Amino acid sequence: MEILENLDTYFVTSVAAEYDSGCIVLNQFVDLEILDEILARNLPYPANTCGETEVYTTNQSIKIHRPDQVCINFISQDDLTDEDGDTESLYEFLFVGDDAEYGYCDCFGLKMSDPAPEADEALVEFITNPPAQAIVNEYLRLQKVIFD
């Protein structure tokens, strides 16, 4: 799996299951419906995304194609500088140390107390080899027709 360090943007989506919770950490936005489908097909227990995807970025010009599914958090250089004047990376701010936003995380995928390698592999496969957008759009359209 790809290492998380040295990026200017992280996409974090909360995940809930009956007896566990966690998050999906990615380097790009993925529709919540697609994440839910990946979870449904690759976890041995029911789980789903909850809330919006939290986008943490130092990039002021970021563009998101589904703004209704995200909450963008701009992290300034001041936010990354401690009281001693030491600067940390966005990765360190979010995932390293006792006061990290999400706790330790070193690679993309699903982070829950009960590891799920199949879900991790499916998530990484999706972001490294995404399907054509037309296929994704048709899948989402059919899901809406079936479940609405």
Number of C-alpha atoms within 10 A of each C-alpha: 11 12 10 17 15 10 13 15 22 24 21 25 23 18 21 15 14 9 10 11 16 18 19 20 25 22 18 12 20 18 15 19 14 16 19 17 13 18 24 15 13 18 15 11 11 14 18 19 22 14 13 17 25 18 23 19 19 18 12 10 7 12 8 13 9 11 11 9 16 20 15 17 14 15 18 13 12 10 12 17 14 10 7 6 9 8 15 15 17 23 21 19 19 18 19 18 12 9 11 13 12 17 15 15 18 15 17 22 24 28 23 15 10 11 11 16 14 16 22 22 15 18 25 19 12 15 16 10 9 12 10 8 9 9 10 14 11 11 14 15 11 12 12 10 9 8 6 6
